[in-house]
Amino acid sequence: QVQLVESGGGLVQAGGSLKLSCTTSKGTIGIPTMAWFRQAPGKEREFVAAIRMLGNSGYYSEAVKGRFTISFDNANAKNTLDLQMNSLKPEDTATYYCAAGRGFNPQLSTGYEYWGQGAQVTVSS
């Protein structure tokens, strides 16, 4: 069982930046892909970004491409997935979830076995 814990959410003005982090309980052995999804009130959960553990290939939704950067830090056994969010917009307001799993199609939430509890991001206009 892998536990994921998000941190770094908060309130920011439009145009500002935030960094989300997700720590894993036991590294990424056997986990090919990690990702971020988000869900705004009254909306479906949507894909934000994903990264392959082998090769560090990144994938982004069109809504965040060029503004968000996903990365994974396993130096010194940190095992932390980060999401750097720049040029934030009010429409980025949502609960952001960290996910880990096979992720054959990285944009599909059904491909991830493990999920964090979520971190709230609120962007004011």
Secondary structure by P-SEA (a helix, b strand, c coil): cbbbbbcbbbbbccccbbbbbbbbccccccccccbbbbbccccccccccccccccbbbbbcccccccbbbbbbcccccbbbbbbbcccccccccbbbbbbcccccccccccccccccbbbbbbcc
